[in-house]
Amino acid sequence: MNAATLPEVQRKLVQARDEQMARVVALVDALPQRGDADLLIAPLRPRLARLAPGRPMTVQRLLFRPLDPVIVPGAQWRPGMAAVPRTALGCLAASVLARLGPAGVAARAVLAAVPPGPAPDVARDAAAQAGALLWPVATAALDGLLTPPDWTSATGLPLPCFGPVRDGVAAVLRQAARLAALHALPAGDAVVAAGVAAILADAQAAPAGLETLLAVLLSYGPAAAAVAKGLPGGLPAAALDAAVAQSLDRAGDVLMRTLPAVGLGAAAGHAADVAALVDAVDQPATRAALREQAGRTRQAADQACQARITQAAADLVPRLPEGSPPDAVLDDLAVDRLEGTARDLRRLGRAGRQLGHPATYDALLTQVAAQVGADDSPGLTRMDRLRLAELLVGAQAALRLVPGDEPA
């Protein structure tokens, strides 16, 4: 496949059915050297996030997993960005994987022992165990790694870009185990702040690539406030400002492109993280230019959340099997799924209230609840409709919205 035919193939993939797209991605995942195949599936990434097709957790994917929040398409990466170009990952992986030795063998054994279709916690535990084996060895392999001979041909980047990219990747992988533990902490401000302070205190001893590490931390909402305050004291202002600016740019871009494509649960999580980030930056002590940028990101995120809530009304439309009788109702499993959707929608609304006017989100959720609670909602009993409306707007409002006899 050459550069002339790539856009046409990408266009066909974007238009493909979900199952067709999943088969193509599985073929790409099975390639020993992905090369230009990553370009092929690049436009599909938001859709893949929504479908979550159960892609295999390979050593290479696990190796770079801590960098997910800051990986950008190669064409978008520029020197000085607190980000990692996706085109560099394959080239770095080839150098690092060759140096993993026994740690790589042990990590592959851990991942291979996970049965197909495991519960999420089983896969998560296996990834954490294998990652703990990989990340320290990979960091040591990256430290002092010389520019690979095929760097420019494989990545499309000039030779001087190798050092900063390598340093950013190493800075994140050096803290990968702590970053994973941070996500597992309770969301209390003091607990998360202590975890962030420990990561940054250690990182300042080896500051190369610090901006990339800060951007990864800023992508996690509960950690954003601690990072924006410059914990611990002495955090370089230039590194922090660069990471904040890059994170705000990426946050707005990701929300506008990703929120329409991912499931409601993931959308709510993205929106909550962005709300925490802009709240952390929009403080009197923050430099004026960053506060203005945070304001623009807040506005874009607010619009994206409103649009996703409006779009989500379709996710709450009950769908009966074709040919069902007019009086058929959904089974308990289907109703449970709708209730899960309503909870995620309420979570998205909570994040939106942080970003925009609370009254706007109250009105949007009320509109969705009224639609769900209407008499003609197919497949739902009145109690089902009441429960869905209650999850969206609360019990008292639900009683006003759902037609039927009021309790005595």
Buried (B, 14 or more C-beta within 10 A) or exposed (E): EEEEEBEEEBEEBEEBEEEEBBEBBEEBBEEEEBEEBBBBBBBBBBBBBBBEBEEEBEBBBBBBBBBEBBBBBBEEBEEEBBBBBBBBBBBBBBBBBEBBEEBBEBBBEBBEEBEEEEEEEEBBBBBBBBBBBBBBBBBBBBEEBEBBEEBBEBBBBEEEBBBBBBBBBBBBBBBBBBBBBBEEBEEEEEEBBBBBBBBBBEBBEBBBBBBBBBBBBBBBBBBBBBBBBBBBEEBBEEBBBBBBBBBBBBBBBBBBEBBBBBBBBBBBBBBBBBBBBBBBBBEEEBBEEBBEBBBEBBBBBBBBBBBBBEEBBEBBEBEBEEEEEEEEBBEEEBBEEBBBBBBBBBBBBBBBBBBBEEEBBBEBBBBBBBBBBEEEBBBBEBEBBBBBBBBBBEEEBBBEBBEEEEEE
